[in-house]
């Protein structure tokens, strides 16, 4: 994410400091982990649904 155009625009701002950079990098990392976890839960849920089927 650090190479994205929006992130580079934020970094080039006069209001951006090194302490912001560390916090922003941490936030991006955490958000990336959350997205990965959500995708894993969705995959697990879909696998569970397909294995149960509708055997009525």
VENVENUR-V457911 format. One record per pair of residues at least 12 apart in sequence whose C-alpha atoms are under 10 Angstrom apart, sorted by the first residue. I is the first residue (numbers start at 1). J is the second residue. D is the distance in Angstrom with one decimal. If there is no record, write none. Layout:
i:I j:J d:D
i:I j:J d:D
//
This chain:
i:1 j:25 d:8.7
i:1 j:28 d:7.0
i:1 j:29 d:8.6
i:1 j:32 d:8.9
i:2 j:21 d:9.9
i:2 j:24 d:9.4
i:2 j:25 d:7.5
i:2 j:28 d:8.3
i:2 j:29 d:9.9
i:7 j:21 d:10.0
i:7 j:24 d:9.2
i:7 j:25 d:9.8
i:7 j:28 d:9.9
i:10 j:24 d:9.8
i:11 j:24 d:9.7
//
